[in-house]
Amino acid sequence: MSAHQPHQSFHFLVEAGFSRIGFTHVQLPRMERDVIRYREGSEPVDSVRQLPGLLHLGDCLLQRGVIPPDNEFFHWMNTVHFGLAERRDIVVNLLNEQHQPTMTWRLRNTFPVGLEWSPLDAQCSGVLIETLRLSVESMDLQAP
């Protein structure tokens, strides 16, 4: 791939400690930083200073087709008890044509906060999809 072409988003690999790694959709966390507005009363200007505050990460979504008897998402969701959760690091690799990583997102200390399934509909011929929503504590981005 040329250095001036954008990456394609359809070839990726998720490493999360699951026995089955075939995901159909990954929504990476959104990053957003607080803005601290500050003004001293003695400043000669009538505007406020704006300083960077804390960084917040949104949730990560992992989706895949349901294959019986695979219920690892359900079991991981149920490991959260009394404020303690089984935390995992998730690695998402964007792959090139030779199946080599071109970008890597490392999501640290994730734990499940939501699990849902696509609707059951007798009039459709679709695949049952399960969606796991993960809280993400920190994220690193690496490009080779």
TILO-532271 format. One line per field, with one value per atom (N, C-alpha, C): residue number from 1; atom name; x, y, z; residue in three letters. Coordinates in Angstrom, 3 decimals, decimal comma, m for minus. Layout:
# TILO-532271
resi (NUM ...);
name (CA ...);
X (X ...);
Y (Y ...);
Z (Z ...);
resn (ALA ...);
//
This chain:
# TILO-532271
resi (1 1 1 2 2 2 3 3 3 4 4 4 5 5 5 6 6 6 7 7 7 8 8 8 9 9 9 10 10 10 11 11 11 12 12 12 13 13 13 14 14 14 15 15 15 16 16 16 17 17 17 18 18 18 19 19 19 20 20 20 21 21 21 22 22 22 23 23 23 24 24 24 25 25 25 26 26 26 27 27 27 28 28 28 29 29 29 30 30 30 31 31 31 32 32 32 33 33 33 34 34 34 35 35 35 36 36 36 37 37 37 38 38 38 39 39 39 40 40 40 41 41 41 42 42 42 43 43 43 44 44 44 45 45 45 46 46 46 47 47 47 48 48 48 49 49 49 50 50 50 51 51 51 52 52 52 53 53 53 54 54 54 55 55 55 56 56 56 57 57 57 58 58 58 59 59 59 60 60 60 61 61 61 62 62 62 63 63 63 64 64 64 65 65 65 66 66 66 67 67 67 68 68 68 69 69 69 70 70 70 71 71 71 72 72 72 73 73 73 74 74 74 75 75 75 76 76 76 77 77 77 78 78 78 79 79 79 80 80 80 81 81 81 82 82 82 83 83 83 84 84 84 85 85 85 86 86 86 87 87 87 88 88 88 89 89 89 90 90 90 91 91 91 92 92 92 93 93 93 94 94 94 95 95 95 96 96 96 97 97 97 98 98 98 99 99 99 100 100 100 101 101 101 102 102 102 103 103 103 104 104 104 105 105 105 106 106 106 107 107 107 108 108 108 109 109 109 110 110 110 111 111 111 112 112 112 113 113 113 114 114 114 115 115 115 116 116 116 117 117 117 118 118 118 119 119 119 120 120 120 121 121 121 122 122 122 123 123 123 124 124 124 125 125 125 126 126 126 127 127 127 128 128 128 129 129 129 130 130 130 131 131 131 132 132 132 133 133 133 134 134 134 135 135 135 136 136 136 137 137 137 138 138 138 139 139 139 140 140 140 141 141 141 142 142 142 143 143 143 144 144 144);
name (N CA C N CA C N CA C N CA C N CA C N CA C N CA C N CA C N CA C N CA C N CA C N CA C N CA C N CA C N CA C N CA C N CA C N CA C N CA C N CA C N CA C N CA C N CA C N CA C N CA C N CA C N CA C N CA C N CA C N CA C N CA C N CA C N CA C N CA C N CA C N CA C N CA C N CA C N CA C N CA C N CA C N CA C N CA C N CA C N CA C N CA C N CA C N CA C N CA C N CA C N CA C N CA C N CA C N CA C N CA C N CA C N CA C N CA C N CA C N CA C N CA C N CA C N CA C N CA C N CA C N CA C N CA C N CA C N CA C N CA C N CA C N CA C N CA C N CA C N CA C N CA C N CA C N CA C N CA C N CA C N CA C N CA C N CA C N CA C N CA C N CA C N CA C N CA C N CA C N CA C N CA C N CA C N CA C N CA C N CA C N CA C N CA C N CA C N CA C N CA C N CA C N CA C N CA C N CA C N CA C N CA C N CA C N CA C N CA C N CA C N CA C N CA C N CA C N CA C N CA C N CA C N CA C N CA C N CA C N CA C N CA C N CA C N CA C N CA C N CA C N CA C N CA C N CA C N CA C N CA C N CA C N CA C N CA C N CA C N CA C N CA C N CA C N CA C N CA C N CA C N CA C N CA C N CA C N CA C);
X (0,846 0,000 0,894 0,522 1,259 1,165 2,217 2,232 1,213 0,694 m0,240 m1,684 m1,931 m3,301 m3,846 m5,112 m5,686 m5,834 m5,830 m5,995 m7,433 m7,568 m8,894 m9,266 m10,545 m10,957 m11,548 m11,545 m12,262 m11,394 m10,074 m9,169 m8,486 m8,972 m8,471 m8,508 m7,771 m7,693 m7,796 m8,633 m8,811 m8,231 m7,325 m6,745 m7,285 m8,114 m8,779 m8,845 m8,155 m8,201 m9,429 m10,172 m11,322 m10,863 m11,572 m11,192 m11,509 m12,525 m12,904 m12,646 m11,910 m11,492 m12,195 m13,174 m13,820 m14,843 m14,437 m15,344 m15,768 m17,025 m17,539 m17,434 m17,356 m17,378 m16,655 m15,807 m15,152 m15,335 m15,890 m15,980 m14,968 m13,884 m12,838 m13,335 m12,753 m13,228 m12,969 m13,883 m13,725 m12,879 m11,976 m11,159 m11,677 m11,817 m12,299 m11,634 m11,175 m10,485 m11,347 m11,395 m12,083 m11,357 m12,093 m11,512 m11,750 m10,675 m10,769 m10,761 m11,819 m11,908 m11,537 m10,598 m10,032 m9,824 m10,175 m9,941 m9,706 m8,653 m8,407 m9,134 m9,616 m10,363 m9,545 m8,228 m7,388 m6,876 m7,276 m6,777 m7,370 m6,551 m7,037 m7,971 m8,012 m8,893 m10,174 m11,218 m12,516 m12,845 m11,833 m12,058 m11,364 m11,667 m11,112 m9,992 m9,075 m8,043 m8,670 m8,176 m8,649 m7,451 m7,543 m6,461 m6,937 m6,034 m6,434 m6,649 m7,732 m8,066 m7,888 m8,675 m8,578 m9,034 m8,416 m8,783 m9,810 m10,877 m11,913 m11,965 m12,116 m12,266 m13,685 m14,280 m15,588 m15,468 m16,574 m16,594 m16,145 m15,695 m15,345 m16,470 m16,873 m17,889 m17,252 m17,517 m17,096 m18,346 m18,431 m19,587 m19,115 m19,900 m19,622 m20,893 m20,909 m22,029 m22,036 m23,237 m23,391 m23,249 m22,352 m22,152 m22,306 m23,345 m23,506 m22,359 m21,883 m22,264 m21,358 m20,795 m19,876 m20,634 m20,376 m21,021 m19,988 m18,776 m17,703 m18,041 m18,728 m19,127 m20,031 m21,001 m21,954 m21,226 m20,286 m19,540 m18,670 m18,016 m17,174 m18,039 m19,203 m20,119 m20,505 m20,656 m21,087 m19,945 m18,707 m17,607 m17,588 m18,381 m18,401 m19,315 m18,706 m19,466 m18,901 m19,764 m19,394 m18,304 m18,418 m17,471 m16,152 m15,954 m14,724 m15,016 m14,141 m14,342 m13,082 m13,269 m12,125 m11,728 m10,549 m10,090 m9,163 m9,263 m8,428 m7,875 m6,702 m6,170 m6,626 m7,117 m7,592 m6,651 m6,233 m5,378 m6,134 m6,267 m6,919 m5,855 m5,621 m4,627 m5,328 m5,007 m5,447 m4,399 m4,827 m3,901 m3,810 m2,644 m2,470 m2,772 m2,470 m2,775 m1,983 m0,826 m0,003 m0,342 m1,428 m1,912 m0,950 m0,193 0,713 0,076 0,258 m0,324 0,255 m0,629 m0,204 m0,493 m1,468 m1,780 m2,251 m1,909 m2,306 m2,830 m4,049 m4,640 m4,583 m4,012 m3,962 m4,880 m5,972 m6,968 m6,679 m6,398 m5,918 m7,012 m6,976 m7,866 m9,343 m9,744 m11,146 m11,959 m13,231 m14,160 m15,536 m16,377 m17,674 m18,662 m19,375 m20,420 m21,761 m21,783 m23,040 m22,936 m24,041 m24,114 m25,515 m25,596 m26,923 m26,845 m27,998 m28,107 m29,030 m28,808 m29,694 m31,083 m32,107 m33,472 m33,663 m34,511 m34,950 m36,160 m36,089 m37,150 m37,426 m38,626 m38,993 m39,131 m39,172 m39,348 m38,053 m36,924 m35,632 m34,713 m33,765 m32,780 m31,399 m31,219 m29,944 m29,257 m28,087 m27,283 m27,527 m27,633 m27,759 m26,402 m26,390 m25,158 m25,187 m24,073 m23,955 m22,974 m23,303 m22,494 m22,054 m20,752 m20,189 m19,647 m20,077 m19,608 m18,635 m17,435 m16,366 m15,994 m15,781 m15,202 m13,692 m13,076 m11,646 m10,967 m9,924 m9,231 m8,181 m7,424 m6,431 m6,219 m5,631 m5,454 m4,134 m3,423 m2,195 m2,411 m1,793 m1,843 m0,411 m0,153 1,167 1,059 1,982 2,067 3,506 3,724 5,107 5,853);
Y (m1,167 0,000 1,234 2,219 3,465 4,214 4,954 5,710 6,844 7,198 8,317 7,865 6,571 6,054 5,807 6,120 5,844 4,336 3,981 2,577 2,128 0,869 0,282 m0,334 m0,273 m0,640 m2,040 m2,829 m4,107 m5,306 m5,123 m6,251 m6,007 m6,686 m6,436 m7,710 m7,679 m8,806 m8,276 m8,923 m8,539 m9,639 m9,242 m10,176 m9,804 m10,708 m10,379 m11,559 m12,633 m13,789 m14,651 m14,452 m15,295 m16,456 m17,577 m18,727 m18,492 m17,667 m17,358 m15,885 m15,551 m14,177 m13,506 m14,152 m13,595 m12,516 m11,266 m10,156 m9,513 m9,078 m8,433 m6,923 m6,386 m4,933 m4,580 m3,560 m3,020 m1,510 m0,970 0,484 0,876 1,522 1,932 3,085 3,257 4,310 5,708 6,591 8,002 8,628 9,527 10,242 11,672 12,141 13,498 14,060 15,294 15,932 17,052 17,118 18,221 19,526 20,626 21,960 22,652 23,129 23,846 25,332 26,007 27,444 28,150 29,092 29,713 31,198 31,995 33,433 34,004 34,781 35,506 36,843 37,305 38,560 39,777 39,693 40,855 40,905 39,941 39,929 41,094 41,735 42,905 42,569 41,333 40,959 40,357 40,457 39,951 38,585 37,770 36,402 35,438 34,162 33,151 32,382 31,925 31,019 29,640 28,895 27,524 26,591 25,669 24,732 23,316 22,428 21,032 20,324 19,566 18,826 17,337 16,574 15,120 14,549 13,450 12,728 11,665 11,599 10,584 9,709 8,408 7,469 6,928 6,861 6,247 4,733 4,059 2,603 2,023 0,793 0,021 m0,979 m1,149 m2,134 m3,238 m4,477 m5,648 m6,396 m6,721 m7,465 m8,700 m9,769 m11,003 m11,833 m12,744 m13,654 m14,681 m15,049 m16,026 m17,426 m18,205 m19,597 m20,450 m21,302 m22,148 m23,144 m23,506 m23,103 m22,004 m21,134 m20,079 m18,994 m18,889 m17,852 m17,150 m16,936 m16,294 m14,858 m14,117 m12,747 m12,764 m13,680 m13,778 m14,099 m15,041 m15,416 m14,260 m13,532 m12,413 m11,310 m11,065 m10,060 m10,422 m11,687 m12,132 m12,271 m11,922 m11,960 m10,712 m9,718 m8,482 m8,688 m8,677 m8,858 m7,936 m7,262 m6,421 m5,415 m4,813 m3,785 m4,292 m5,597 m6,165 m6,794 m6,539 m7,050 m7,749 m8,763 m9,370 m8,410 m7,808 m6,830 m7,511 m7,064 m7,614 m6,479 m6,702 m5,810 m6,346 m5,453 m5,813 m5,173 m5,935 m5,408 m5,529 m4,394 m4,369 m4,011 m4,926 m4,715 m4,476 m3,375 m3,140 m3,791 m4,651 m5,461 m4,983 m5,197 m4,896 m6,141 m6,076 m7,181 m8,440 m8,280 m9,428 m9,901 m9,407 m9,767 m9,333 m8,268 m7,705 m6,452 m6,211 m5,025 m3,732 m2,798 m1,464 m0,421 m0,690 0,144 m0,786 m0,435 m1,259 m0,364 m0,674 0,002 m0,971 m0,538 m1,358 m0,714 m1,414 m0,933 m1,614 m0,830 m1,383 m1,396 m2,461 m2,627 m2,509 m3,192 m3,161 m4,144 m3,829 m4,775 m4,548 m5,583 m5,480 m4,642 m3,770 m2,955 m3,114 m3,827 m4,047 m5,223 m5,943 m7,076 m7,105 m7,167 m7,251 m8,085 m8,537 m9,362 m8,665 m8,944 m8,387 m8,997 m8,317 m8,827 m10,186 m10,988 m12,240 m11,898 m12,201 m11,793 m12,928 m13,477 m14,618 m14,241 m12,955 m12,527 m12,069 m12,246 m11,845 m13,049 m12,932 m14,010 m13,464 m13,055 m12,492 m13,379 m12,956 m13,657 m13,012 m13,810 m13,289 m12,722 m11,439 m10,732 m10,391 m10,651 m10,215 m9,048 m8,070 m6,861 m6,733 m6,661 m6,480 m5,068 m4,323 m2,955 m2,991 m2,425 m2,479 m1,080 m0,948 0,268 0,176 1,286 1,300 2,317 1,876 2,764 3,617 3,043 3,812 3,148 3,922 3,414 3,938 3,058 3,427 3,135 3,947 3,736 3,591 2,507 2,256 2,060 2,673 2,466 2,094 1,002 0,564 1,531);
Z (0,000 0,000 0,000 m0,766 m0,836 0,488 0,808 2,059 2,056 0,875 0,772 0,614 0,745 0,656 2,047 2,265 3,583 3,828 5,100 5,478 5,210 4,837 4,706 6,044 6,387 7,749 7,875 6,818 6,872 7,233 7,365 7,634 8,977 10,027 11,375 12,195 13,287 14,195 15,621 16,431 17,832 18,701 19,594 20,559 21,934 22,493 23,755 24,709 24,406 25,285 25,086 24,007 23,708 22,846 22,924 22,112 20,633 20,357 18,972 18,736 17,667 17,447 16,278 15,674 14,495 14,818 14,776 15,042 13,733 13,670 12,462 12,527 13,743 13,909 15,209 15,143 16,329 16,299 17,357 17,502 18,562 18,129 19,064 19,930 21,116 22,021 21,470 21,759 21,438 22,540 22,167 23,143 23,252 24,487 24,693 25,941 25,849 26,963 27,539 28,863 29,524 29,234 29,268 29,165 30,504 31,105 32,374 32,059 32,414 32,189 33,486 33,361 34,550 34,300 35,261 35,149 36,531 36,664 37,901 37,831 38,949 38,970 38,622 38,738 38,459 37,023 36,180 34,808 34,022 33,164 32,431 31,266 30,829 29,711 30,255 29,440 29,899 29,312 29,123 28,652 29,615 29,471 30,370 29,685 30,482 29,980 29,841 28,884 28,711 28,803 29,747 30,006 29,730 29,264 29,060 30,393 30,470 31,685 31,496 32,213 32,184 30,842 30,464 29,254 29,594 28,811 28,990 27,751 27,972 26,867 26,867 25,688 25,558 25,631 25,444 25,481 24,146 24,185 22,996 22,750 21,496 21,143 20,313 20,695 19,925 19,495 18,205 17,703 16,956 17,119 16,380 16,304 15,342 15,204 16,316 16,755 17,830 17,251 17,856 17,466 18,721 18,780 19,961 20,031 21,176 22,524 23,068 22,209 22,633 23,394 24,689 25,497 26,382 25,821 26,573 26,964 26,079 26,411 27,646 27,647 28,756 30,068 30,017 31,223 31,718 30,790 31,205 31,826 31,234 31,779 33,214 33,503 34,825 35,828 35,443 36,403 37,280 36,953 37,740 38,943 40,126 41,366 42,438 43,133 44,270 43,914 42,739 42,331 41,788 41,733 41,197 39,842 38,895 37,546 37,066 36,232 35,546 34,432 34,545 33,561 32,561 31,320 30,253 29,402 28,851 27,830 26,477 25,646 24,306 23,298 22,289 21,233 19,916 19,214 17,907 16,877 15,946 14,887 13,567 12,903 11,532 10,642 9,718 8,930 7,489 6,874 5,453 4,618 3,331 2,417 2,744 3,402 3,787 5,208 5,760 7,103 8,209 7,959 8,944 9,555 10,847 11,476 10,903 10,594 10,150 11,224 12,056 13,220 14,333 15,558 16,704 17,815 18,262 19,414 20,587 21,699 22,902 23,935 24,247 25,201 26,532 27,545 28,813 29,885 30,672 31,831 31,451 30,406 30,000 30,843 30,986 31,609 31,008 30,974 30,308 31,113 30,388 31,019 30,318 29,208 28,505 27,553 27,414 26,496 25,921 24,595 23,971 22,701 22,267 21,074 20,084 18,799 17,778 17,939 17,430 17,600 16,924 17,529 16,909 16,055 14,771 13,856 12,877 12,935 12,096 10,622 10,304 8,913 8,265 8,947 8,390 8,278 7,376 7,233 7,548 8,797 9,224 10,235 10,632 11,627 12,980 14,022 15,378 15,787 16,138 16,494 17,977 18,672 20,057 20,105 20,935 21,074 22,524 22,729 24,053 24,148 25,165 25,397 26,555 26,328 27,306 27,782 29,076 29,634 29,445 29,032 28,728 29,643 30,341 31,268 30,575 29,643 28,889 27,533 26,599 25,240 24,689 23,978 23,268 21,794 20,941 19,507 19,019 18,291 17,758 16,256 15,529 14,089 13,778 13,054 12,777 11,875);
resn (MET MET MET SER SER SER ALA ALA ALA HIS HIS HIS GLN GLN GLN PRO PRO PRO HIS HIS HIS GLN GLN GLN SER SER SER PHE PHE PHE HIS HIS HIS PHE PHE PHE LEU LEU LEU VAL VAL VAL GLU GLU GLU ALA ALA ALA GLY GLY GLY PHE PHE PHE SER SER SER ARG ARG ARG ILE ILE ILE GLY GLY GLY PHE PHE PHE THR THR THR HIS HIS HIS VAL VAL VAL GLN GLN GLN LEU LEU LEU PRO PRO PRO ARG ARG ARG MET MET MET GLU GLU GLU ARG ARG ARG ASP ASP ASP VAL VAL VAL ILE ILE ILE ARG ARG ARG TYR TYR TYR ARG ARG ARG GLU GLU GLU GLY GLY GLY SER SER SER GLU GLU GLU PRO PRO PRO VAL VAL VAL ASP ASP ASP SER SER SER VAL VAL VAL ARG ARG ARG GLN GLN GLN LEU LEU LEU PRO PRO PRO GLY GLY GLY LEU LEU LEU LEU LEU LEU HIS HIS HIS LEU LEU LEU GLY GLY GLY ASP ASP ASP CYS CYS CYS LEU LEU LEU LEU LEU LEU GLN GLN GLN ARG ARG ARG GLY GLY GLY VAL VAL VAL ILE ILE ILE PRO PRO PRO PRO PRO PRO ASP ASP ASP ASN ASN ASN GLU GLU GLU PHE PHE PHE PHE PHE PHE HIS HIS HIS TRP TRP TRP MET MET MET ASN ASN ASN THR THR THR VAL VAL VAL HIS HIS HIS PHE PHE PHE GLY GLY GLY LEU LEU LEU ALA ALA ALA GLU GLU GLU ARG ARG ARG ARG ARG ARG ASP ASP ASP ILE ILE ILE VAL VAL VAL VAL VAL VAL ASN ASN ASN LEU LEU LEU LEU LEU LEU ASN ASN ASN GLU GLU GLU GLN GLN GLN HIS HIS HIS GLN GLN GLN PRO PRO PRO THR THR THR MET MET MET THR THR THR TRP TRP TRP ARG ARG ARG LEU LEU LEU ARG ARG ARG ASN ASN ASN THR THR THR PHE PHE PHE PRO PRO PRO VAL VAL VAL GLY GLY GLY LEU LEU LEU GLU GLU GLU TRP TRP TRP SER SER SER PRO PRO PRO LEU LEU LEU ASP ASP ASP ALA ALA ALA GLN GLN GLN CYS CYS CYS SER SER SER GLY GLY GLY VAL VAL VAL LEU LEU LEU ILE ILE ILE GLU GLU GLU THR THR THR LEU LEU LEU ARG ARG ARG LEU LEU LEU SER SER SER VAL VAL VAL GLU GLU GLU SER SER SER MET MET MET ASP ASP ASP LEU LEU LEU GLN GLN GLN ALA ALA ALA PRO PRO PRO);
//
